[in-house]
Structures are given as C-alpha cells and as structure tokens.
Amino acid sequence: MARLLDVRNLTVRFGDTEAVRNISLHVDQSEVLGIVGESGSGKSVTCRAFMRLLPASAAVQGEVTFDGKL
C-alpha cells in the first residue's frame, strides 16, 4: 500500500523553545491518524508543520512528504 503521509525526524523550534522534537511516522492510504495529548504538547504545531502553515519564525527540521511530494 502506498504511503500518503511520511514524516521523518520532524523538529520545530521557536527561538530557544523546542515545540516538537524528532517525530517520525507514516500513514498509508485508507488509514486514519489521530493525534492526542495534553494542552501545550505540540499537537497543533505538528499538524501545521504537516501542512506547511507555520509562521516564518518557526525553524523546521526534518522531512514531510505527502503523496510522494516534498
């Protein structure tokens, strides 16, 4: 089955604050992904990084591929 979303070593920083550290995951076609966690744990930042909707002040490292495209 083809991978729809592939995330490798995603890290997001805002200045000295590390909001997300070294996330890797993949979602195949027809799979569903849920992201849960406490308030302030980085769920929204992670999802925005997947969609490339973070502000310019965010320093993003790692690789996010959607449907085979960077």
Summary of the structure (lengths in Angstrom):
residues: 70
radius of gyration: 12.2
end to end distance: 18.9
largest distance: 39.2
contacts: 156
relative contact order: 0.35
helix: 11%
strand: 49%
